[in-house]
Amino acid sequence: MFMAIDPDLLRQKGAIRKKAEKDRVIFYEGDEAHFYYQIVSGRVRMVNTSDTGKEFIQGLFGPGDSFGEPALLAVQPYPAAAIADEDTTLLRLPGAPFVQLLKENPEIHFSLTCRLAGRLRQKSILSKEMCCSEPAALIGGVLRQHAAGCPPSVNGRIKVILTRQQIANLTGLRVETVIRTIRSMYRKGDVVLEKGKVYV
């Protein structure tokens, strides 16, 4: 399990605190990767946007999460844009000191490797479900993925903190399909709906 890198250690290496107001672009798809980013507070989404303006969410990240590391470590451009989903505070560390930090701290390096391997595994599962599954299986997979590791909140169920639009953007489905499918899943007992929120 990936543990956030100690903010004091990041600051020792030269990280600075940056604020990003809601909907601010932190970096664009195709930008060169120069920094390690770790979220102190708030949420960030990584997205690809079509020519028509439709977003496809590649990932959602919250406090303690890092994002954009694969491009930084591979010395490649970012494959998606990063946008603040809400007012967000970040720690930003240049690439060279970040790589040095990993070399000096094998336990952090291993933890990050495990985290990236977990993300790669989830992407593989989601890709398979997108190609081979009905909407209910695809949405169910996304809901379970985003609920993993969260404590139960209602009747032993976990509240999913995703909007219907975000679920659509994560799966490539239309919002109407997501709404209709979640209602069907509710009728079958696969999810619980309470005050518009989804619980798995």
C-alpha positions as CSV (number, residue, x, y, z in Angstrom):
1,M,0.0,0.0,0.0
2,F,1.4,3.4,-1.0
3,M,1.9,5.8,1.9
4,A,2.2,9.5,1.2
5,I,5.7,10.8,1.3
6,D,6.3,12.7,4.5
7,P,5.7,16.4,3.6
8,D,8.7,17.5,5.7
9,L,10.9,15.2,3.7
10,L,9.5,16.7,0.4
11,R,10.1,20.2,1.7
12,Q,13.7,19.2,2.8
13,K,14.3,18.2,-0.8
14,G,12.9,21.6,-2.1
15,A,9.2,21.0,-2.6
16,I,7.0,24.1,-2.5
17,R,3.4,24.5,-1.6
18,K,1.1,25.5,-4.5
19,K,-2.6,26.3,-4.5
20,A,-4.9,25.5,-7.3
21,E,-8.5,26.8,-7.3
22,K,-11.3,24.7,-8.6
23,D,-11.1,23.9,-12.3
24,R,-7.5,25.2,-12.6
25,V,-5.3,23.2,-15.0
26,I,-2.2,22.1,-13.2
27,F,-0.6,20.7,-16.3
28,Y,-1.9,20.0,-19.9
29,E,-1.8,16.8,-21.9
30,G,1.4,16.8,-23.8
31,D,3.3,19.1,-21.4
32,E,6.8,17.9,-20.5
33,A,6.8,16.3,-17.0
34,H,9.1,18.2,-14.7
35,F,7.6,17.8,-11.2
36,Y,6.3,15.3,-8.6
37,Y,2.9,16.4,-7.2
38,Q,1.4,15.3,-3.9
39,I,-2.0,16.5,-2.7
40,V,-2.2,18.1,0.7
41,S,-5.9,18.9,0.5
42,G,-8.5,18.8,-2.2
43,R,-9.0,16.6,-5.3
44,V,-7.4,16.4,-8.7
45,R,-8.7,14.6,-11.8
46,M,-6.5,13.6,-14.8
47,V,-8.4,13.7,-18.0
48,N,-8.3,13.5,-21.8
49,T,-10.6,15.8,-23.6
50,S,-12.1,15.0,-27.1
51,D,-12.3,17.6,-29.9
52,T,-16.0,18.0,-28.9
53,G,-15.1,18.8,-25.3
54,K,-16.1,15.5,-23.8
55,E,-13.9,14.4,-20.8
56,F,-12.6,10.9,-20.2
57,I,-11.3,10.7,-16.6
58,Q,-8.1,8.7,-16.3
59,G,-7.8,9.0,-12.6
60,L,-9.2,10.8,-9.5
61,F,-6.8,11.7,-6.6
62,G,-7.3,13.0,-3.1
63,P,-5.3,14.0,0.0
64,G,-2.0,12.1,0.3
65,D,-2.2,10.9,-3.3
66,S,0.4,11.7,-5.9
67,F,-0.2,12.0,-9.7
68,G,1.7,12.3,-12.9
69,E,4.6,10.2,-11.7
70,P,4.7,7.8,-14.7
71,A,5.5,10.6,-17.1
72,L,8.1,12.1,-14.8
73,L,9.9,8.8,-14.2
74,A,9.7,7.8,-17.9
75,V,10.9,11.3,-19.0
76,Q,7.8,11.5,-21.3
77,P,5.1,14.1,-21.8
78,Y,2.0,13.9,-19.7
79,P,-0.6,11.6,-21.3
80,A,-3.5,13.5,-19.7
81,A,-4.2,16.9,-18.2
82,A,-4.5,17.4,-14.4
83,I,-7.3,19.7,-13.2
84,A,-8.2,20.7,-9.7
85,D,-11.7,19.2,-8.9
86,E,-12.0,21.6,-6.0
87,D,-9.8,24.1,-4.3
88,T,-6.6,22.1,-3.8
89,T,-3.2,22.5,-2.1
90,L,-0.3,20.6,-3.5
91,L,3.4,20.0,-2.8
92,R,5.4,20.3,-6.0
93,L,9.0,18.9,-6.1
94,P,11.2,19.1,-9.2
95,G,12.1,15.8,-10.9
96,A,15.8,15.6,-10.1
97,P,15.4,15.9,-6.3
98,F,12.5,13.5,-6.5
99,V,14.6,10.8,-8.2
100,Q,17.3,11.4,-5.7
101,L,14.8,11.0,-2.8
102,L,13.8,7.7,-4.3
103,K,17.4,6.5,-4.6
104,E,18.1,7.5,-0.9
105,N,14.9,5.9,0.4
106,P,14.3,2.4,-1.0
107,E,11.2,1.9,1.2
108,I,9.5,5.0,-0.4
109,H,10.7,3.8,-3.8
110,F,9.2,0.3,-3.2
111,S,5.9,1.8,-1.9
112,L,5.6,4.0,-5.0
113,T,6.3,1.0,-7.3
114,C,3.5,-0.9,-5.6
115,R,1.2,2.0,-6.0
116,L,1.9,2.3,-9.7
117,A,1.6,-1.4,-10.2
118,G,-1.8,-1.3,-8.5
119,R,-2.9,1.6,-10.8
120,L,-1.7,-0.4,-13.8
121,R,-3.7,-3.5,-12.7
122,Q,-6.8,-1.4,-12.2
123,K,-6.4,0.1,-15.7
124,S,-6.1,-3.4,-17.2
125,I,-9.3,-4.5,-15.4
126,L,-11.2,-1.4,-16.5
127,S,-10.0,-1.8,-20.1
128,K,-11.2,-5.4,-20.2
129,E,-14.6,-4.3,-18.7
130,M,-14.9,-1.5,-21.2
131,C,-14.4,-3.9,-24.1
132,C,-16.3,-6.9,-22.8
133,S,-18.9,-5.9,-20.3
134,E,-22.4,-4.6,-20.1
135,P,-22.9,-1.2,-18.5
136,A,-23.9,-2.6,-15.1
137,A,-20.6,-4.7,-14.9
138,L,-18.5,-1.7,-16.1
139,I,-20.2,0.7,-13.6
140,G,-20.0,-1.9,-10.8
141,G,-16.3,-2.2,-11.4
142,V,-15.7,1.5,-11.3
143,L,-17.8,1.8,-8.1
144,R,-15.9,-1.0,-6.4
145,Q,-12.6,0.4,-7.5
146,H,-13.3,3.8,-6.0
147,A,-14.8,2.3,-2.8
148,A,-11.8,0.1,-2.2
149,G,-10.1,0.9,1.1
150,C,-12.8,3.2,2.3
151,P,-14.5,2.5,5.6
152,P,-18.2,1.3,5.6
153,S,-20.7,4.1,6.3
154,V,-24.3,3.0,5.9
155,N,-25.5,-0.6,6.8
156,G,-22.0,-1.9,6.2
157,R,-21.9,-0.2,2.7
158,I,-19.4,2.3,1.4
159,K,-20.4,5.7,0.0
160,V,-19.0,6.3,-3.5
161,I,-17.8,9.9,-3.8
162,L,-18.4,10.2,-7.6
163,T,-21.0,12.1,-9.5
164,R,-23.0,10.5,-12.2
165,Q,-21.0,12.7,-14.7
166,Q,-17.7,11.5,-13.3
167,I,-18.8,7.8,-13.6
168,A,-19.8,8.5,-17.2
169,N,-16.4,10.2,-17.8
170,L,-14.6,7.2,-16.2
171,T,-16.4,4.6,-18.3
172,G,-17.0,6.4,-21.6
173,L,-20.8,5.9,-21.1
174,R,-23.4,8.6,-21.5
175,V,-24.7,10.1,-18.3
176,E,-28.2,8.9,-19.1
177,T,-26.9,5.4,-19.4
178,V,-25.2,5.7,-16.1
179,I,-28.4,7.0,-14.3
180,R,-30.6,4.3,-15.9
181,T,-28.0,1.5,-15.1
182,I,-27.6,2.6,-11.4
183,R,-31.4,2.6,-11.0
184,S,-31.5,-0.9,-12.4
185,M,-28.6,-2.0,-10.1
186,Y,-30.5,-0.5,-7.1
187,R,-33.7,-2.5,-8.0
188,K,-31.6,-5.7,-8.1
189,G,-30.0,-4.9,-4.8
190,D,-26.5,-4.4,-6.2
191,V,-26.2,-0.9,-4.8
192,V,-28.0,1.3,-2.2
193,L,-29.3,4.7,-3.1
194,E,-29.9,7.2,-0.3
195,K,-30.5,10.9,-0.8
196,G,-29.0,10.7,-4.3
197,K,-25.8,9.1,-3.1
198,V,-24.6,5.6,-4.2
199,Y,-23.4,3.0,-1.6
200,V,-21.7,-0.3,-2.6
